[in-house]
Amino acid sequence: MRKGVLSINFCSIAALTISAFAVTLSADDWPRWMGVGGEGRWNDTGVIERFGESGAKIVWREPIGGGYSGPSISDGRVFVTDRTDHGIGADVENDIRKLGEIDGGERILCLDLETGKTLWSHEYHCPYSIAYPVGPRCTPAVDGDRVYSLGAMGNLICLTAAEGKVVWEKSLADEYGTKPPPWGYASHPLIDGHQLLVPVGGEGTGVVAFDKTTGKELWRAVTTRDVAYAPLVIYEPDGEEGRRQLIFWHAEGVDSLDPESGQSFWSVKFPDEPNPSVTSIATPRFAGDLLLISEFYKGSLLLKVKNDPRGVEEIWRGSKIDPRNESGLNSMMTTPVIRDGYAYGIAYNARGEGVFRCIELESGKPTWTKDDWMSEKPLMFATAFIVENNGRYWMFNDNGELMIVELSPEGFTEIDRAAILEPTGVARGRNVVWSHPAFAEGRMVARNDKEIVCVDLRAQVPEPKR
């Protein structure tokens, strides 16, 4: 993480008088999925309040291949992955039975944040045999002078951040005798101290910890029929007495493991009975010791994590049947946000259309629902990526628009929105952008399947008066 302060430089203090106010911009990097700490929070100050009549200020646009992977930003560099020579794959949705294997490659790109120019790229051959074969899913994880990438078919690679030289690499499918989930590997690699944690799949290797320096396996744990797609998260308890817990949400439930050894602390079955649908996608969210799990077909689950002794208490769970007709929070892809005892996110109605909903966290009871949050009528499988910034929320919706909103128990208030990218992905009868943006140094970087763009969100810095 890089922190800095951008302020006005004075060549001669005596020759200048400062204007009545000076805008100061403080900035963090965005080195992984959902930013620093995986909290989905953008801490920059000195950013715009509205877009204005001219819309969003696009700094640069550069061509890119297909992919759902979001970018990461570290030390003035943008890291992102894409698909090369994908051919038919970009135009195909969910049915892999008719396609068989699709030839092509994957690529890891490093771009200059200021200009968008490519600093280096690393490409490798990677035929696809997954649904939605557009491109990679996982956001690269940056740790100091190393960057870690996980491709859709399980190519796990460590490279130098400055030059893109391969430090170590492995094929998870070959090494562990498994295969990718039906929609490809999508759980972003998680760096924890000296370890790189990855859901792999296979017998006893639901989660594998690797030495991040060498790629050597350190431990393995959990057998599940499908590792699914939700990112791993770590529970960080308050106080010195608590023990950290690695949370793994997979097809059959939620497991808590010791991050250092893989030892099992507790396990919760979710749902009660086996469900053929495996859409465990949204990132599990913590509010203190409360853990919220939200899923489309299975509903939501709220757990209370305990430390001494380590265990868990179930607070509530949603409908045991298909919850599309329910009024709870049942997200498909949108990771909910939690604030002051309320959870906000995109639930789906009986037709599978995305509506924005607020629930009371500790009871699961709905507070309000907004159908027209993105368009006049809710859209099939609508989603958005929600990032908090100093009390407001920046939402990049799947129409390729960036929205500035306020969320409260009283309702949803849109402040402004601007078109950023053309929806290019095919999904459920319409085109979408299903890629999480990155926010850093007063800018947002986002991509579709054709281009990657940088948007300047910094407020104007007043010129000093002479």
C-alpha positions in Angstrom: 0.0 0.0 0.0 1.3 3.4 -0.9 0.1 6.5 0.9 0.8 10.0 -0.2 -0.4 13.6 0.0 -0.8 15.8 -3.0 -0.6 19.5 -2.1 0.5 22.8 -3.7 4.2 23.4 -3.9 5.5 26.9 -3.2 8.6 28.1 -5.0 8.7 31.2 -2.8 6.4 31.4 0.1 6.9 35.2 0.3 5.7 35.6 -3.2 2.5 33.7 -2.8 -0.6 34.0 -0.8 -2.7 30.9 -0.4 -6.3 30.9 -1.5 -8.9 30.7 1.1 -9.0 27.0 0.9 -6.6 24.3 -0.4 -7.8 20.9 -1.6 -5.7 18.1 -0.2 -5.8 14.6 -1.7 -4.9 11.6 0.4 -4.6 8.4 -1.5 -4.3 4.6 -0.9 -3.5 1.9 -3.4 -6.0 -0.8 -4.5 -3.7 -3.9 -4.4 -6.3 -6.7 -4.4 -10.0 -7.6 -4.7 -12.1 -5.0 -2.9 -9.0 -2.9 -2.1 -6.9 -2.6 1.0 -8.0 -5.3 3.5 -10.7 -6.5 1.2 -13.1 -4.0 2.8 -14.6 -2.4 -0.3 -13.7 1.0 1.0 -12.0 3.8 -0.9 -10.4 6.2 1.5 -9.2 9.0 -0.8 -10.3 12.5 0.0 -10.5 15.5 -2.2 -12.7 13.8 -4.8 -15.5 15.2 -6.8 -19.0 15.6 -5.4 -20.7 15.3 -8.9 -19.7 14.7 -12.4 -21.0 17.9 -13.8 -22.5 18.6 -17.3 -19.5 17.2 -19.2 -19.8 13.8 -17.5 -16.9 11.7 -16.3 -13.3 12.8 -17.1 -11.7 9.9 -19.0 -7.9 10.2 -18.8 -7.0 7.3 -21.1 -8.5 4.3 -22.9 -6.5 1.3 -24.0 -7.5 -1.9 -25.9 -7.8 -5.1 -23.9 -9.1 -8.7 -24.4 -12.1 -10.3 -22.8 -12.4 -11.0 -19.1 -14.3 -10.5 -15.9 -11.2 -9.8 -13.8 -11.0 -6.5 -12.1 -7.8 -4.5 -12.0 -5.6 -3.9 -9.0 -3.4 -0.8 -8.5 -0.1 -0.5 -6.7 2.8 1.9 -6.8 1.5 3.7 -9.9 0.9 0.4 -11.8 -2.3 -1.2 -13.0 -2.4 -5.0 -13.1 -5.2 -6.8 -15.0 -5.7 -10.1 -16.8 -7.5 -10.8 -20.1 -8.1 -13.4 -22.8 -6.2 -13.6 -26.1 -7.4 -15.2 -29.3 -10.7 -16.2 -27.7 -12.6 -16.4 -30.9 -16.0 -17.9 -30.3 -15.7 -17.7 -26.5 -16.6 -14.0 -26.1 -20.0 -14.6 -27.8 -21.1 -17.6 -25.8 -22.9 -17.6 -22.5 -23.6 -20.6 -20.3 -23.8 -23.7 -22.4 -20.4 -25.5 -22.5 -21.8 -28.8 -23.7 -22.0 -27.7 -27.3 -18.6 -26.1 -27.4 -16.1 -28.5 -26.1 -12.7 -27.1 -25.6 -12.0 -23.5 -26.9 -8.5 -22.7 -27.8 -6.8 -19.5 -26.8 -4.6 -17.9 -24.1 -4.6 -15.8 -21.0 -2.5 -12.7 -20.4 -1.3 -10.7 -17.4 -0.9 -7.0 -18.1 0.9 -4.2 -16.3 -0.1 -0.7 -17.3 1.2 2.7 -16.2 -1.6 4.4 -14.1 -0.8 7.9 -15.5 -0.8 7.0 -19.2 -2.3 3.6 -19.6 0.7 2.4 -21.6 1.7 -1.2 -21.3 4.8 -1.7 -19.1 4.9 -5.5 -19.5 2.7 -8.5 -20.4 3.0 -12.2 -19.8 0.9 -14.6 -22.0 0.4 -18.3 -21.8 -1.6 -20.9 -23.7 -4.9 -21.8 -22.0 -7.7 -23.6 -23.7 -11.1 -23.1 -22.0 -13.7 -25.7 -21.1 -15.9 -23.6 -18.9 -19.2 -21.7 -19.1 -19.1 -17.9 -20.0 -15.7 -18.5 -21.7 -14.9 -14.8 -22.0 -11.7 -14.6 -20.0 -10.1 -14.7 -16.5 -12.2 -13.9 -13.4 -9.8 -13.2 -10.6 -8.3 -9.8 -9.6 -4.5 -10.0 -9.3 -3.1 -9.7 -5.8 -0.1 -7.4 -5.4 2.3 -7.8 -2.4 5.4 -5.6 -2.5 7.5 -6.5 -5.5 5.4 -9.5 -6.4 2.0 -10.0 -8.2 -0.1 -13.1 -8.0 -2.6 -14.2 -10.7 -5.1 -17.0 -10.9 -6.6 -17.8 -14.3 -10.0 -19.3 -15.1 -8.6 -22.8 -15.7 -6.3 -22.8 -12.6 -3.0 -21.3 -13.8 -1.5 -19.9 -10.6 1.4 -17.6 -11.3 3.8 -15.4 -9.3 5.6 -12.6 -11.2 7.8 -9.7 -10.4 5.7 -6.5 -10.3 8.3 -4.3 -11.9 9.2 -6.5 -14.9 6.7 -9.4 -15.2 9.3 -12.1 -14.8 7.8 -15.5 -13.6 9.0 -16.4 -10.1 7.0 -19.6 -9.9 3.9 -21.1 -11.5 1.7 -24.1 -11.3 -1.4 -25.6 -12.8 -3.9 -26.4 -10.0 -5.8 -28.9 -12.2 -2.6 -30.9 -13.1 -1.0 -30.8 -9.6 -4.1 -31.6 -7.6 -6.0 -33.8 -10.1 -9.1 -31.6 -10.1 -10.9 -29.4 -12.6 -12.2 -25.8 -12.5 -15.7 -25.1 -11.2 -18.2 -25.0 -14.1 -17.8 -21.2 -14.4 -14.0 -21.3 -13.9 -11.8 -20.3 -11.0 -13.2 -17.1 -9.6 -12.1 -16.9 -5.9 -9.4 -14.3 -5.8 -6.0 -15.4 -4.4 -5.6 -14.1 -0.8 -2.2 -13.1 0.6 -1.9 -13.6 4.4 1.5 -12.9 5.8 3.9 -15.4 4.2 1.1 -17.4 2.7 -0.9 -17.3 -0.5 -4.4 -18.9 0.1 -6.4 -20.4 -2.8 -9.5 -22.6 -3.1 -8.3 -25.4 -5.3 -10.8 -28.4 -5.1 -10.2 -32.1 -5.0 -9.9 -34.5 -2.1 -8.8 -32.7 1.0 -7.7 -29.7 -1.0 -10.7 -27.4 -0.9 -8.3 -24.7 0.4 -4.5 -24.9 -0.1 -1.9 -22.6 1.5 1.3 -21.9 -0.5 4.5 -20.2 0.5 4.1 -17.0 -1.4 7.9 -16.8 -2.1 8.4 -20.3 -3.5 5.0 -21.7 -4.3 5.6 -24.7 -2.0 2.5 -26.1 -0.4 2.2 -25.4 3.3 -1.1 -27.0 4.2 -4.3 -28.3 2.7 -7.8 -28.7 4.2 -11.5 -29.4 3.4 -13.2 -31.7 0.9 -16.3 -30.3 -0.9 -18.0 -31.2 -4.1 -17.4 -27.7 -5.4 -15.2 -24.9 -4.1 -17.6 -22.4 -5.8 -16.7 -18.8 -6.4 -16.8 -16.7 -3.2 -13.5 -15.1 -2.1 -11.8 -16.3 1.1 -12.0 -13.8 4.0 -10.3 -13.6 7.4 -12.0 -12.8 10.6 -9.9 -10.3 12.6 -11.1 -10.3 16.2 -11.0 -7.3 18.5 -8.4 -7.5 21.3 -5.2 -9.5 21.7 -6.9 -12.7 23.1 -8.9 -13.5 19.9 -7.8 -15.9 17.2 -7.9 -15.1 13.5 -10.1 -17.4 11.5 -10.1 -18.1 7.7 -13.7 -18.3 6.4 -14.3 -20.6 3.4 -17.8 -20.5 1.9 -18.3 -23.3 -0.6 -21.1 -25.4 -2.2 -22.1 -27.2 1.0 -21.6 -24.6 3.7 -19.2 -22.4 5.6 -16.0 -23.6 7.2 -13.7 -21.8 9.7 -10.0 -22.7 9.6 -6.8 -21.7 11.3 -5.1 -19.6 8.7 -1.7 -20.9 9.8 -2.4 -24.6 9.8 -5.7 -25.3 8.1 -7.0 -26.8 11.4 -10.8 -26.9 11.5 -12.5 -24.6 14.0 -16.2 -25.0 13.0 -18.5 -25.8 10.1 -22.0 -24.8 9.3 -24.1 -26.6 6.7 -25.8 -24.2 4.2 -28.3 -24.9 2.9 -29.9 -27.6 5.1 -30.4 -30.0 2.2 -28.2 -30.4 -0.9 -28.9 -27.8 -3.6 -27.9 -28.4 -7.2 -27.2 -24.8 -7.7 -23.7 -23.6 -6.8 -23.8 -19.8 -6.9 -21.8 -19.0 -3.8 -20.3 -15.8 -5.3 -20.7 -12.7 -3.2 -17.9 -12.0 -0.7 -18.8 -12.9 2.9 -19.1 -9.7 5.0 -18.2 -9.0 8.6 -19.7 -6.5 11.0 -17.8 -7.0 14.2 -18.3 -10.6 15.0 -21.4 -11.0 12.8 -20.8 -12.8 9.4 -23.3 -12.3 6.6 -23.6 -14.8 3.8 -25.9 -13.9 0.9 -26.9 -16.2 -2.1 -29.5 -16.2 -4.8 -31.1 -19.6 -4.6 -30.3 -20.5 -0.9 -31.1 -17.1 0.7 -29.0 -15.4 3.3 -27.4 -16.6 6.6 -26.2 -14.5 9.6 -23.6 -16.1 11.9 -22.0 -14.9 15.2 -18.4 -15.9 15.3 -17.0 -16.9 18.7 -13.5 -16.9 20.0 -13.3 -18.6 23.4 -13.8 -21.4 22.7 -13.8 -21.0 19.0 -17.3 -21.7 17.6 -20.3 -20.1 15.9 -23.9 -19.3 16.6 -26.5 -19.1 14.0 -28.6 -15.9 14.3 -30.9 -16.4 11.3 -31.1 -17.9 7.9 -33.3 -17.2 4.9 -35.9 -19.3 3.2 -35.1 -23.0 2.8 -36.8 -22.9 -0.6 -36.0 -20.8 -3.7 -36.0 -17.4 -2.1 -36.7 -15.3 -5.3 -40.3 -14.8 -4.0 -39.0 -13.8 -0.6 -38.3 -10.3 0.7 -34.9 -10.9 2.1 -31.5 -10.1 0.8 -30.5 -12.8 -1.7 -27.6 -11.5 -3.8 -26.3 -13.3 -6.9 -23.1 -11.4 -7.6 -23.2 -8.1 -5.7 -21.3 -8.2 -2.5 -23.5 -6.5 0.2 -22.3 -3.5 2.2 -23.0 -3.3 6.0 -23.3 0.0 7.9 -24.7 0.9 11.3 -26.7 -2.3 11.7 -28.1 -2.5 8.2 -27.1 -4.4 5.1 -27.6 -3.1 1.5 -27.3 -5.0 -1.7 -29.0 -6.2 -4.9 -31.6 -8.9 -4.4 -33.5 -10.7 -7.1 -37.3 -10.8 -7.5 -39.4 -13.7 -8.7 -38.4 -13.0 -12.3 -34.7 -12.9 -11.5 -34.5 -9.2 -11.9 -32.2 -7.1 -9.7 -33.7 -4.8 -7.1 -31.9 -2.8 -4.5 -32.8 -3.8 -1.0 -32.0 -2.8 2.6 -32.4 -5.2 5.5 -32.0 -4.9 9.3 -28.8 -7.0 9.9 -29.6 -8.7 13.2 -33.1 -9.7 12.2 -32.9 -10.1 8.4 -36.1 -8.1 8.1 -36.4 -5.9 5.0 -36.5 -2.2 5.4 -37.0 -1.0 1.8 -36.7 -2.1 -1.8 -36.1 0.0 -4.8 -36.9 -1.4 -8.3 -35.8 1.5 -10.4 -32.3 2.1 -8.9 -30.6 1.6 -12.3 -33.3 1.8 -14.9 -37.0 2.5 -15.2 -37.6 -1.2 -14.8 -35.4 -3.8 -13.0 -33.2 -5.8 -15.4 -32.5 -9.5 -15.5 -29.5 -10.5 -13.2 -28.7 -6.8 -12.7 -25.7 -6.2 -10.6 -23.4 -3.4 -9.4 -20.1 -3.2 -7.5 -20.5 -1.0 -4.5 -17.6 0.9 -2.9 -17.8 3.2 0.1 -16.0 6.6 0.1 -16.3 8.8 3.2 -20.0 8.1 3.8 -21.1 8.0 0.2 -21.1 5.0 -2.2 -19.7 4.7 -5.7 -21.6 2.1 -7.7 -20.3 0.8 -11.0 -23.4 -0.9 -12.5 -23.5 -3.5 -15.2 -24.7 -1.0 -17.8 -21.2 0.5 -17.5 -22.3 3.5 -15.5 -20.7 5.0 -12.4 -23.2 6.1 -9.9 -22.8 8.3 -6.8 -25.4 7.4 -4.2 -26.3 7.7 -0.5 -27.7 4.7 1.4 -29.6 4.9 4.7 -32.3 3.0 6.5 -34.7 5.6 5.0 -33.8 4.9 1.4 -31.7 5.1 -1.7 -30.7 8.6 -3.0 -28.9 8.9 -6.3 -26.6 12.0 -6.5 -25.3 11.6 -10.0 -24.2 9.1 -12.6 -22.0 9.0 -15.7 -21.5 6.6 -18.6 -18.0 5.0 -18.5 -17.9 1.8 -20.6 -20.0 0.1 -23.3 -21.6 -3.1 -22.0 -20.0 -5.8 -24.2 -20.6 -9.2 -22.4 -23.6 -11.3 -23.4 -25.8 -12.4 -20.5 -29.5 -13.2 -20.2 -30.6 -11.5 -23.3 -28.6 -8.2 -22.8 -25.1 -6.9 -22.8 -23.3 -6.3 -19.4 -20.1 -5.2 -17.8 -19.3 -7.8 -15.1 -16.0 -6.5 -13.8 -15.1 -4.8 -10.5 -13.3 -1.5 -10.9 -10.3 -0.3 -8.8 -10.2 3.1 -7.0 -6.8 4.6 -6.2 -5.0 7.9 -6.3 -8.2 9.8 -7.0 -9.0 7.7 -10.0 -11.1 4.7 -11.1 -9.8 2.1 -13.5 -12.4 -0.2 -15.1 -12.6 -2.6 -18.1 -15.0 -4.3 -20.4 -14.1 -6.9 -23.0 -12.6 -4.4 -25.5 -11.0 -1.6 -23.5 -9.7 -0.5 -20.1 -10.2 3.1 -19.0 -9.0 5.5 -16.3 -11.4 8.0 -14.9 -10.1 11.1 -13.0 -12.3 11.6 -9.9 -10.2 14.3 -8.3 -11.7 17.6 -7.4 -9.9 20.6 -9.0 -7.0 21.8 -6.9 -7.1 25.6 -6.7 -4.2 27.5 -8.2 -2.3 29.6 -5.6 -2.7 33.3 -6.0 0.5 35.3 -6.6 
